[in-house]
Amino acid sequence: MKQADLKILEQTLARLPVDLKKYFSNQLLGQINAQADTQIETARSHPTCPHCGNAHPVKWGRAGGLPRYRCRNPACRKTFNPLTGTSLAKLHHRDKWFDYLRCMRDSLTLRTSAVRVGIDLKTAFRWRHRFLQESARANVNALSGIIEVDETFFVESCKGKRHLTHRKPRKRGGQGNKKRKADKISVVIVRDRHGHVSDLVDPTLQKSTVHAFLAPIIDRDSILCSDGHSGYKTFSADHGIAHHRLITLDNQRVIGKEYHIQNVNSYISRLKGWMGRFHGVGTAYLPNYLAWRRLFETAKPAEEAWLRTAIGADQQQIPTWIRETFRENHLKSAR
């Protein structure tokens, strides 16, 4: 709305009697409290059964402010709502979700978010990771054109664990032992010139894991730019992908005018600077924080867009075989 139109609206509201002002105030407050329900209800125009995948359920009334459906499949016949099967299923206080998403867009800490929204600290922690689960799972982003890949490292953090057996505990946010590889968690970041990003948390950084991660997401006609890590060289040779290696020790930062890894390095710099406010992210939750950072790069800057992403409404369409391949490789690397 333009500023002039907004001013006219404010002047019109100022001239209304008190009873009409109260009426419109109650109407607006009701719409604000129900905006999450409205967004959830309209996110998918054709709901499918989350239990069996049937695409033609029937309406089955309403419950808890959301519509319910019943599957027509004779072997299923289960009921569900738009949140069933999503990471937000069975979460309460939907009237506060938009306020909490605004806190996430502002990158606020858990304690600050809990106070601002009016929820418990444990609830704020649960909501953060439930809102990010779908984004973390939707990490299979098809990349094309000139693709840059590089790795970065985060200090291992065992937040929440009471007993450590592989090392002595250290103060939160500590730097760890720079000489011990076990204290570092490697993350492979892949980014193309269109802004699409994928990442892999791999403590060992083995060639087989890197190959399995890159194979489903990199187009065969792409050009891969990387540092001197040998895993990228062998991957490009095995899949017939054009590859440019930029080795810093040889003062080789740009090949030609367009082949470099400065875009992905810039993204890593933004990622590290943003991560600093959390004073050490737990390694178990590192994929969720990487997904959180990707939202700033790819999602629209609005709470509605972040909610649609959280329930998977705006998930990028990737062929099924790619998703299954990525899931299998991710499970193998986790073991």
KEKE-3310 file (N, C-alpha, C; in steps of 0.2 Angstrom, whole numbers, plus 5000, padded with zeros to 4 digits):
npx = (5004:5003:5010:5003:4989:4989:4989:4977:4968:4971:4966:4953:4949:4951:4940:4930:4916:4917:4912:4913:4926:4931:4925:4931:4944:4943:4940:4952:4961:4957:4959:4973:4977:4973:4980:4990:4983:4975:4985:4991:4980:4978:4989:4992:4983:4978:4977:4985:4985:4994:4998:4996:4997:4987:4978:4966:4957:4943:4933:4932:4926:4930:4943:4951:4953:4958:4955:4949:4953:4948:4955:4951:4956:4952:4961:4966:4959:4961:4960:4966:4974:4980:4993:4997:5009:5019:5033:5028:5017:5006:5011:5007:4999:4997:4994:5004:5015:5019:5024:5035:5042:5046:5055:5065:5068:5075:5085:5086:5091:5087:5082:5079:5069:5060:5055:5050:5040:5032:5033:5039:5056:5060:5050:5053:5065:5061:5052:5061:5069:5060:5053:5064:5066:5061:5067:5080:5079:5076:5088:5092:5096:5095:5109:5117:5126:5140:5148:5152:5163:5168:5176:5172:5175:5169:5170:5169:5155:5147:5135:5123:5126:5130:5141:5156:5167:5177:5185:5191:5179:5175:5174:5159:5158:5172:5188:5193:5205:5217:5226:5221:5212:5200:5193:5187:5173:5169:5162:5154:5151:5141:5138:5130:5130:5117:5113:5108:5110:5118:5123:5134:5137:5151:5161:5173:5176:5178:5182:5173:5161:5159:5158:5146:5137:5138:5135:5120:5116:5123:5123:5127:5132:5138:5151:5163:5171:5184:5194:5210:5207:5207:5196:5186:5192:5194:5180:5175:5182:5177:5164:5164:5164:5168:5181:5189:5203:5208:5222:5227:5240:5248:5245:5234:5220:5210:5204:5205:5192:5180:5181:5181:5181:5175:5162:5156:5165:5162:5149:5152:5159:5148:5140:5148:5150:5137:5134:5142:5135:5128:5137:5144:5138:5128:5134:5126:5115:5119:5116:5103:5105:5112:5103:5094:5102:5102:5089:5089:5095:5088:5074:5059:5059:5048:5037:5026:5031:5042:5034:5027:5038:5042:5032:5033:5027:5032:5043:5056:5054:5060:5066:5060:5069:5081:5079:5078:5091:5099:5094:5098:5112:5115:5111:5120:5132:5130:5131)
npy = (4994:5011:5026:5037:5032:5025:5035:5041:5031:5030:5043:5041:5031:5038:5046:5038:5032:5027:5014:5008:5008:4999:4988:4985:4984:4972:4963:4964:4959:4946:4941:4942:4933:4922:4920:4911:4899:4902:4903:4890:4883:4886:4883:4872:4868:4856:4844:4829:4812:4809:4797:4786:4792:4795:4805:4810:4815:4816:4830:4832:4839:4850:4854:4860:4873:4870:4862:4845:4830:4815:4800:4792:4779:4762:4754:4762:4774:4784:4799:4816:4832:4848:4849:4836:4824:4833:4843:4852:4846:4844:4854:4867:4883:4891:4904:4911:4909:4917:4928:4921:4917:4929:4933:4923:4927:4939:4933:4931:4926:4911:4914:4927:4927:4919:4927:4938:4932:4926:4913:4897:4893:4881:4878:4887:4882:4870:4874:4881:4871:4862:4871:4872:4859:4854:4862:4858:4845:4847:4849:4846:4853:4857:4861:4871:4877:4888:4881:4883:4876:4873:4870:4872:4874:4869:4871:4856:4853:4848:4851:4849:4836:4826:4818:4816:4806:4806:4817:4831:4841:4858:4876:4884:4890:4889:4888:4875:4862:4866:4858:4846:4835:4829:4839:4847:4850:4847:4855:4854:4866:4870:4880:4889:4901:4906:4907:4896:4884:4871:4860:4849:4840:4833:4825:4817:4820:4812:4805:4797:4800:4813:4812:4805:4815:4825:4820:4818:4832:4840:4846:4838:4846:4856:4867:4865:4873:4873:4871:4865:4852:4834:4826:4833:4834:4820:4817:4825:4820:4807:4809:4816:4830:4847:4855:4866:4869:4879:4884:4890:4891:4892:4905:4906:4912:4916:4910:4914:4925:4922:4910:4905:4904:4914:4918:4907:4907:4920:4918:4908:4916:4925:4916:4911:4923:4926:4914:4917:4923:4914:4908:4895:4882:4867:4852:4841:4848:4856:4854:4860:4873:4877:4876:4886:4897:4896:4900:4914:4917:4911:4911:4921:4937:4936:4932:4924:4917:4909:4901:4893:4887:4879:4870:4863:4868:4876:4868:4864:4856:4841:4826:4810:4800:4806:4812:4800:4794:4804:4804:4791:4791:4801:4795:4785:4792:4797:4787)
npz = (5000:4996:5003:5003:5002:5014:5023:5021:5024:5038:5042:5039:5048:5060:5061:5064:5074:5092:5094:5082:5079:5089:5084:5072:5077:5084:5073:5066:5075:5076:5063:5063:5073:5067:5055:5053:5052:5041:5031:5031:5028:5014:5008:5001:4986:4982:4992:4998:5004:5018:5023:5014:5001:4992:4981:4981:4993:5004:5010:5028:5039:5052:5064:5078:5072:5059:5043:5041:5032:5024:5018:5003:4999:5000:5008:5017:5023:5032:5043:5042:5043:5036:5042:5045:5045:5042:5048:5057:5064:5077:5085:5096:5099:5087:5084:5088:5079:5068:5075:5080:5069:5064:5074:5070:5058:5061:5067:5081:5098:5107:5120:5120:5110:5116:5126:5119:5111:5121:5126:5133:5136:5132:5123:5113:5109:5103:5093:5085:5079:5073:5064:5055:5050:5038:5029:5030:5026:5013:5005:4993:4980:4963:4953:4941:4926:4930:4943:4960:4973:4989:5005:5022:5040:5056:5074:5083:5093:5108:5114:5127:5130:5144:5147:5141:5131:5122:5123:5133:5142:5136:5138:5132:5116:5114:5105:5103:5099:5088:5081:5082:5071:5075:5082:5073:5062:5046:5032:5017:5004:4991:4977:4964:4951:4950:4963:4970:4983:4991:5004:5014:5028:5034:5044:5041:5028:5016:5000:4994:5000:4997:4983:4982:4987:4978:4965:4962:4961:4953:4937:4921:4911:4917:4924:4935:4948:4960:4975:4979:4983:4981:4980:4972:4960:4956:4955:4945:4934:4934:4931:4919:4919:4916:4924:4934:4944:4957:4965:4980:4985:4974:4970:4962:4959:4950:4935:4918:4916:4923:4930:4946:4964:4972:4974:4982:4993:4998:5002:5012:5021:5025:5031:5042:5049:5053:5060:5072:5082:5089:5097:5096:5089:5092:5086:5082:5078:5067:5053:5053:5056:5045:5035:5040:5037:5023:5020:5021:5010:4999:5001:5001:5009:5021:5033:5029:5018:5024:5032:5023:5018:5029:5030:5018:5007:4997:4992:4981:4966:4964:4955:4960:4961:4963:4976:4983:4981:4987:5000:5004:5003:5012:5024:5024:5026:5039:5047)
capx = (5000:5006:5010:4997:4983:4989:4987:4970:4965:4972:4962:4946:4948:4951:4934:4924:4914:4921:4910:4915:4934:4931:4923:4937:4950:4942:4941:4959:4965:4955:4963:4980:4978:4971:4983:4994:4978:4973:4991:4991:4974:4978:4996:4991:4976:4976:4980:4986:4985:5001:4999:4997:4999:4981:4978:4959:4954:4936:4933:4929:4924:4936:4945:4956:4954:4960:4951:4951:4951:4948:4957:4947:4959:4949:4965:4969:4953:4963:4959:4972:4974:4985:4999:4999:5015:5024:5037:5024:5012:5005:5013:5002:4999:4998:4993:5011:5020:5021:5029:5041:5046:5049:5061:5070:5071:5079:5091:5087:5093:5082:5080:5076:5063:5055:5052:5047:5034:5028:5033:5044:5062:5060:5046:5057:5070:5058:5050:5066:5071:5054:5053:5069:5067:5059:5072:5086:5078:5075:5094:5094:5095:5099:5114:5119:5130:5146:5146:5158:5162:5173:5174:5174:5176:5166:5172:5164:5151:5143:5130:5118:5129:5133:5147:5161:5172:5183:5189:5189:5174:5178:5169:5155:5161:5179:5191:5196:5212:5218:5230:5217:5206:5193:5189:5184:5168:5170:5155:5155:5147:5141:5134:5130:5129:5110:5111:5106:5115:5118:5129:5135:5141:5154:5167:5179:5178:5180:5180:5166:5155:5159:5156:5139:5134:5138:5132:5113:5114:5127:5121:5133:5135:5140:5158:5165:5177:5185:5201:5214:5205:5208:5190:5183:5196:5191:5173:5174:5185:5173:5157:5165:5162:5173:5184:5195:5206:5211:5226:5229:5247:5251:5243:5230:5213:5205:5206:5201:5189:5174:5181:5184:5177:5174:5155:5155:5169:5158:5144:5155:5160:5142:5138:5152:5148:5130:5134:5145:5130:5126:5143:5145:5132:5129:5136:5120:5110:5122:5112:5097:5107:5114:5096:5092:5106:5100:5083:5090:5098:5084:5067:5057:5059:5042:5035:5022:5036:5045:5030:5026:5044:5042:5027:5035:5023:5036:5048:5058:5052:5066:5064:5060:5075:5086:5078:5080:5098:5102:5093:5102:5119:5115:5111:5127:5137:5128:5133)
capy = (5000:5017:5030:5042:5028:5023:5041:5042:5026:5032:5048:5039:5027:5042:5049:5033:5032:5022:5007:5005:5007:4993:4982:4984:4982:4965:4960:4964:4955:4939:4939:4942:4927:4916:4921:4905:4894:4903:4901:4883:4880:4888:4882:4867:4868:4849:4840:4822:4808:4808:4790:4782:4796:4795:4812:4813:4814:4820:4834:4828:4843:4855:4853:4864:4878:4867:4857:4838:4826:4807:4796:4787:4773:4758:4751:4767:4777:4788:4806:4820:4839:4850:4848:4829:4822:4838:4844:4856:4843:4843:4860:4872:4891:4893:4911:4914:4906:4922:4931:4918:4917:4936:4932:4919:4932:4943:4929:4932:4920:4907:4917:4934:4925:4916:4933:4942:4929:4924:4906:4894:4893:4874:4878:4891:4878:4865:4877:4883:4865:4860:4875:4871:4852:4853:4865:4854:4839:4850:4851:4843:4859:4856:4866:4871:4883:4888:4879:4883:4871:4874:4867:4876:4870:4872:4867:4852:4855:4843:4854:4845:4830:4827:4814:4815:4801:4806:4823:4834:4847:4865:4881:4885:4894:4888:4887:4869:4861:4867:4852:4839:4835:4827:4844:4851:4847:4849:4856:4856:4871:4870:4886:4891:4908:4908:4908:4890:4882:4864:4859:4843:4840:4827:4825:4814:4823:4806:4806:4793:4804:4819:4810:4803:4821:4830:4817:4820:4839:4844:4845:4835:4851:4862:4868:4865:4877:4871:4872:4859:4845:4829:4823:4836:4832:4813:4817:4828:4815:4801:4810:4819:4837:4852:4856:4871:4869:4885:4882:4896:4891:4894:4911:4905:4913:4917:4907:4918:4931:4920:4904:4907:4902:4919:4918:4902:4910:4925:4915:4905:4922:4927:4910:4911:4929:4925:4909:4919:4926:4908:4906:4888:4878:4860:4848:4838:4853:4860:4854:4864:4880:4878:4877:4892:4902:4896:4903:4921:4917:4909:4912:4928:4940:4937:4926:4919:4913:4905:4896:4889:4883:4875:4864:4860:4870:4879:4864:4863:4850:4837:4820:4806:4796:4810:4812:4794:4794:4809:4801:4785:4794:4805:4790:4781:4797:4798:4781)
capz = (5000:4995:5009:5003:5003:5021:5027:5020:5029:5045:5043:5039:5054:5066:5061:5065:5082:5096:5094:5075:5080:5093:5080:5067:5081:5085:5067:5064:5080:5075:5057:5065:5077:5063:5049:5052:5050:5034:5027:5031:5024:5007:5006:4995:4983:4981:4998:4997:5010:5020:5025:5008:4995:4988:4979:4981:4999:5004:5016:5034:5044:5054:5071:5080:5067:5053:5040:5041:5026:5025:5012:4999:4998:5005:5012:5021:5026:5038:5042:5042:5042:5032:5045:5047:5041:5042:5054:5062:5066:5084:5088:5098:5099:5080:5084:5089:5075:5064:5079:5081:5063:5064:5078:5067:5052:5064:5070:5088:5102:5110:5126:5117:5106:5121:5130:5114:5109:5127:5126:5137:5133:5129:5117:5108:5106:5099:5087:5080:5075:5070:5058:5051:5048:5031:5025:5031:5022:5006:5003:4986:4975:4957:4952:4934:4924:4933:4950:4964:4978:4994:5011:5028:5046:5062:5080:5086:5099:5111:5118:5129:5132:5150:5148:5135:5132:5117:5124:5139:5140:5136:5138:5127:5111:5113:5099:5101:5098:5081:5079:5082:5066:5077:5085:5067:5058:5039:5029:5010:5002:4984:4975:4957:4950:4951:4970:4973:4988:4994:5009:5017:5035:5033:5048:5038:5021:5012:4993:4992:5003:4993:4976:4982:4988:4972:4959:4961:4961:4948:4930:4918:4906:4921:4924:4942:4950:4966:4977:4977:4986:4976:4979:4967:4953:4954:4954:4938:4929:4934:4928:4913:4920:4915:4930:4935:4951:4959:4971:4983:4986:4968:4969:4957:4962:4945:4928:4914:4920:4926:4934:4952:4969:4976:4976:4987:4998:5000:5006:5018:5025:5028:5035:5048:5053:5055:5066:5077:5087:5093:5102:5096:5087:5093:5080:5080:5075:5062:5047:5053:5056:5038:5032:5042:5033:5016:5019:5020:5003:4994:5003:5001:5016:5024:5037:5025:5014:5028:5035:5017:5017:5034:5029:5012:5001:4991:4991:4974:4963:4962:4953:4966:4961:4966:4983:4987:4981:4992:5007:5005:5004:5019:5030:5025:5029:5046:5050)
cpx = (5004:5005:5004:4990:4983:4987:4980:4966:4965:4967:4954:4944:4947:4944:4928:4922:4918:4919:4912:4923:4935:4930:4928:4943:4949:4943:4948:4963:4963:4958:4970:4981:4977:4975:4988:4989:4976:4979:4992:4986:4975:4985:4996:4984:4974:4979:4980:4987:4992:5003:5000:4998:4993:4980:4971:4955:4947:4937:4929:4929:4930:4937:4951:4958:4957:4955:4953:4949:4951:4950:4952:4949:4956:4954:4968:4963:4955:4961:4966:4970:4980:4992:5001:5004:5021:5028:5034:5018:5012:5008:5007:5003:5001:4997:4999:5016:5023:5026:5035:5045:5049:5055:5067:5072:5075:5085:5092:5089:5087:5078:5076:5069:5058:5051:5048:5040:5029:5028:5039:5050:5063:5056:5049:5062:5067:5055:5055:5068:5066:5053:5058:5070:5066:5064:5079:5085:5078:5082:5096:5092:5099:5103:5116:5123:5137:5145:5153:5157:5169:5171:5176:5173:5173:5169:5167:5161:5147:5138:5125:5120:5132:5139:5150:5166:5178:5187:5187:5184:5178:5172:5165:5158:5169:5181:5193:5203:5213:5222:5226:5211:5200:5189:5186:5179:5168:5163:5157:5150:5147:5136:5135:5129:5122:5108:5109:5112:5113:5124:5128:5139:5144:5161:5173:5181:5181:5178:5174:5160:5154:5156:5148:5135:5133:5135:5125:5112:5117:5125:5128:5136:5137:5148:5159:5171:5178:5192:5205:5213:5204:5201:5186:5186:5194:5184:5172:5176:5180:5166:5158:5162:5168:5175:5189:5197:5209:5215:5229:5237:5251:5249:5238:5222:5208:5208:5202:5198:5183:5175:5185:5179:5175:5167:5154:5159:5165:5152:5146:5156:5154:5139:5142:5151:5142:5130:5137:5141:5128:5131:5144:5139:5133:5130:5130:5115:5113:5118:5106:5099:5110:5108:5093:5095:5104:5093:5084:5093:5093:5076:5065:5057:5052:5040:5030:5026:5039:5041:5028:5032:5044:5037:5028:5031:5027:5043:5050:5057:5058:5063:5064:5066:5081:5085:5080:5087:5101:5101:5097:5109:5120:5115:5117:5132:5136:5131:5141)
cpy = (5006:5021:5034:5038:5026:5029:5042:5037:5028:5038:5046:5035:5032:5046:5045:5034:5026:5015:5004:5004:5000:4987:4980:4982:4974:4961:4959:4959:4948:4937:4938:4935:4921:4916:4915:4900:4895:4902:4894:4880:4881:4886:4877:4866:4861:4844:4832:4818:4807:4801:4786:4785:4797:4803:4814:4811:4818:4824:4831:4833:4847:4853:4857:4870:4876:4862:4850:4835:4819:4804:4792:4780:4768:4754:4756:4770:4781:4795:4810:4827:4841:4849:4841:4827:4827:4839:4848:4853:4843:4849:4864:4879:4893:4901:4915:4913:4912:4926:4928:4917:4924:4936:4928:4923:4937:4940:4930:4925:4917:4911:4924:4932:4923:4922:4937:4939:4927:4917:4904:4893:4886:4874:4882:4887:4873:4868:4879:4877:4862:4864:4874:4864:4851:4856:4861:4848:4841:4853:4849:4849:4857:4862:4865:4877:4882:4887:4880:4879:4873:4871:4872:4871:4873:4868:4862:4854:4850:4846:4849:4838:4830:4823:4813:4810:4802:4812:4826:4840:4853:4870:4883:4891:4894:4887:4880:4868:4861:4862:4846:4840:4833:4833:4849:4847:4850:4850:4858:4860:4871:4876:4887:4898:4910:4909:4901:4887:4875:4863:4852:4843:4833:4828:4823:4817:4818:4808:4803:4797:4810:4818:4809:4809:4825:4827:4818:4827:4843:4841:4843:4841:4857:4862:4869:4869:4875:4873:4866:4853:4840:4826:4827:4835:4825:4813:4820:4823:4809:4802:4815:4827:4841:4854:4861:4871:4876:4884:4889:4897:4893:4901:4911:4906:4914:4914:4910:4924:4928:4914:4905:4904:4908:4920:4913:4905:4916:4923:4912:4911:4925:4922:4911:4917:4929:4920:4912:4921:4920:4905:4898:4884:4870:4856:4844:4842:4857:4860:4859:4872:4882:4879:4884:4898:4902:4900:4911:4922:4916:4911:4920:4931:4942:4931:4921:4914:4907:4899:4891:4884:4877:4869:4861:4862:4873:4875:4863:4856:4846:4830:4815:4802:4800:4811:4806:4793:4798:4806:4795:4787:4797:4800:4786:4786:4798:4793:4781)
cpz = (5000:5002:5009:5005:5011:5025:5027:5024:5036:5047:5044:5046:5060:5066:5063:5073:5085:5095:5087:5076:5084:5089:5075:5071:5082:5079:5065:5068:5078:5069:5059:5068:5072:5056:5048:5049:5043:5029:5026:5027:5016:5004:5000:4993:4983:4986:4996:5004:5012:5022:5019:5001:4990:4987:4979:4987:4999:5010:5022:5040:5046:5062:5072:5075:5060:5050:5040:5034:5028:5018:5010:4998:5003:5010:5017:5026:5032:5037:5044:5041:5038:5035:5046:5042:5040:5048:5059:5065:5074:5088:5090:5097:5092:5080:5085:5084:5071:5068:5080:5075:5062:5068:5074:5061:5055:5068:5077:5092:5105:5116:5124:5114:5111:5124:5125:5112:5115:5127:5131:5133:5129:5123:5112:5105:5101:5093:5082:5076:5071:5063:5053:5048:5041:5027:5025:5026:5014:5003:4996:4981:4969:4955:4944:4933:4928:4941:4954:4970:4983:5001:5017:5034:5052:5068:5082:5093:5102:5116:5120:5132:5139:5151:5141:5136:5127:5118:5131:5137:5140:5136:5132:5122:5111:5107:5097:5100:5090:5077:5078:5076:5069:5080:5079:5064:5051:5036:5022:5007:4994:4982:4968:4957:4950:4958:4973:4977:4990:4999:5012:5023:5034:5038:5045:5032:5017:5005:4991:4994:4999:4986:4977:4984:4982:4966:4958:4959:4955:4941:4926:4913:4910:4921:4932:4943:4958:4968:4975:4980:4980:4975:4973:4960:4951:4952:4947:4933:4929:4930:4921:4913:4919:4922:4930:4943:4952:4966:4974:4984:4980:4966:4963:4959:4956:4939:4923:4917:4924:4930:4940:4958:4974:4978:4982:4994:5002:5005:5012:5023:5029:5033:5042:5052:5056:5061:5072:5083:5092:5098:5102:5095:5088:5086:5077:5077:5069:5056:5047:5053:5048:5034:5033:5038:5026:5015:5018:5013:4997:4995:5002:5009:5019:5028:5034:5021:5018:5031:5029:5017:5023:5034:5022:5006:4995:4990:4983:4972:4960:4960:4959:4966:4964:4973:4986:4987:4986:4999:5009:5007:5011:5025:5030:5028:5036:5050:5051)
residu = (MET:LYS:GLN:ALA:ASP:LEU:LYS:ILE:LEU:GLU:GLN:THR:LEU:ALA:ARG:LEU:PRO:VAL:ASP:LEU:LYS:LYS:TYR:PHE:SER:ASN:GLN:LEU:LEU:GLY:GLN:ILE:ASN:ALA:GLN:ALA:ASP:THR:GLN:ILE:GLU:THR:ALA:ARG:SER:HIS:PRO:THR:CYS:PRO:HIS:CYS:GLY:ASN:ALA:HIS:PRO:VAL:LYS:TRP:GLY:ARG:ALA:GLY:GLY:LEU:PRO:ARG:TYR:ARG:CYS:ARG:ASN:PRO:ALA:CYS:ARG:LYS:THR:PHE:ASN:PRO:LEU:THR:GLY:THR:SER:LEU:ALA:LYS:LEU:HIS:HIS:ARG:ASP:LYS:TRP:PHE:ASP:TYR:LEU:ARG:CYS:MET:ARG:ASP:SER:LEU:THR:LEU:ARG:THR:SER:ALA:VAL:ARG:VAL:GLY:ILE:ASP:LEU:LYS:THR:ALA:PHE:ARG:TRP:ARG:HIS:ARG:PHE:LEU:GLN:GLU:SER:ALA:ARG:ALA:ASN:VAL:ASN:ALA:LEU:SER:GLY:ILE:ILE:GLU:VAL:ASP:GLU:THR:PHE:PHE:VAL:GLU:SER:CYS:LYS:GLY:LYS:ARG:HIS:LEU:THR:HIS:ARG:LYS:PRO:ARG:LYS:ARG:GLY:GLY:GLN:GLY:ASN:LYS:LYS:ARG:LYS:ALA:ASP:LYS:ILE:SER:VAL:VAL:ILE:VAL:ARG:ASP:ARG:HIS:GLY:HIS:VAL:SER:ASP:LEU:VAL:ASP:PRO:THR:LEU:GLN:LYS:SER:THR:VAL:HIS:ALA:PHE:LEU:ALA:PRO:ILE:ILE:ASP:ARG:ASP:SER:ILE:LEU:CYS:SER:ASP:GLY:HIS:SER:GLY:TYR:LYS:THR:PHE:SER:ALA:ASP:HIS:GLY:ILE:ALA:HIS:HIS:ARG:LEU:ILE:THR:LEU:ASP:ASN:GLN:ARG:VAL:ILE:GLY:LYS:GLU:TYR:HIS:ILE:GLN:ASN:VAL:ASN:SER:TYR:ILE:SER:ARG:LEU:LYS:GLY:TRP:MET:GLY:ARG:PHE:HIS:GLY:VAL:GLY:THR:ALA:TYR:LEU:PRO:ASN:TYR:LEU:ALA:TRP:ARG:ARG:LEU:PHE:GLU:THR:ALA:LYS:PRO:ALA:GLU:GLU:ALA:TRP:LEU:ARG:THR:ALA:ILE:GLY:ALA:ASP:GLN:GLN:GLN:ILE:PRO:THR:TRP:ILE:ARG:GLU:THR:PHE:ARG:GLU:ASN:HIS:LEU:LYS:SER:ALA:ARG)
# end
